[in-house]
Amino acid sequence: MSIGIVTFVKDKSLIIRNAAEIKLDLFRRIDRLKEADLEKAYNEFIALLNTTSPYKMSKAEKAAIDEVDNVFVYPDTTPL
């Protein structure tokens, strides 16, 4: 079941955002960085994009996702 990209906000509610919203959010956050922080973030981001192997979640990350999965009620996607 695909529900889009889910992210947590400070009040711990869930929101679903599309790719355009995510790109705009990233752009705004990057635009506010100081030069030294921008360079550091850029280097880390490029390193992440250049990795040859897919990211592997830690046990703690998997457990957190499983916990949310057990709490989140997915909307009914049954066709009418």
C-alpha positions in Angstrom: 0.0 0.0 0.0 1.5 3.4 -1.0 0.5 6.3 1.1 3.1 8.8 0.0 6.0 10.3 2.0 5.2 10.6 5.7 7.1 12.9 8.0 6.8 13.8 11.7 6.2 17.4 12.8 6.9 18.9 16.2 3.5 18.1 17.6 4.0 14.5 16.5 1.1 14.5 14.0 1.6 12.9 10.7 1.4 14.7 7.4 1.7 13.3 3.9 3.8 15.5 1.5 4.4 15.2 -2.2 7.7 15.5 -4.0 7.2 19.2 -4.9 6.5 20.1 -1.2 9.6 18.2 -0.1 11.8 19.9 -2.7 10.5 23.3 -1.7 11.1 22.6 2.0 14.7 21.4 1.3 15.3 24.5 -0.8 14.1 26.9 1.9 16.1 25.1 4.6 19.2 25.1 2.4 18.7 28.8 1.5 18.8 29.8 5.2 22.2 28.1 5.9 25.3 30.1 6.6 28.1 29.5 4.1 30.1 27.1 6.3 27.0 25.1 7.1 26.0 25.1 3.5 29.4 23.7 2.4 29.2 21.0 5.1 25.6 20.0 4.1 26.6 20.0 0.4 29.5 17.7 1.0 27.4 15.3 3.1 24.5 15.4 0.6 26.8 14.7 -2.4 28.4 11.8 -0.5 25.0 10.4 0.2 23.9 10.7 -3.5 27.2 9.1 -4.7 26.9 6.0 -2.5 26.8 2.8 -4.5 24.9 0.7 -2.0 21.4 1.4 -0.8 20.9 2.8 2.7 20.4 0.1 5.4 18.4 1.0 8.4 19.6 0.3 11.8 17.6 -1.9 14.2 16.4 1.2 16.0 15.2 2.8 12.8 13.3 -0.3 11.8 11.8 -0.6 15.3 10.6 3.1 15.1 9.0 2.5 11.7 7.3 -0.7 13.0 6.0 1.2 16.0 4.5 3.9 13.8 3.1 1.3 11.5 1.3 -0.4 14.4 -0.2 2.9 15.6 -1.0 4.7 12.3 -4.5 3.9 10.9 -4.3 3.8 7.1 -7.2 5.2 5.3 -9.5 2.7 3.6 -8.2 2.4 0.0 -11.0 0.0 -1.1 -12.5 1.1 -4.4 -16.1 2.2 -4.2 
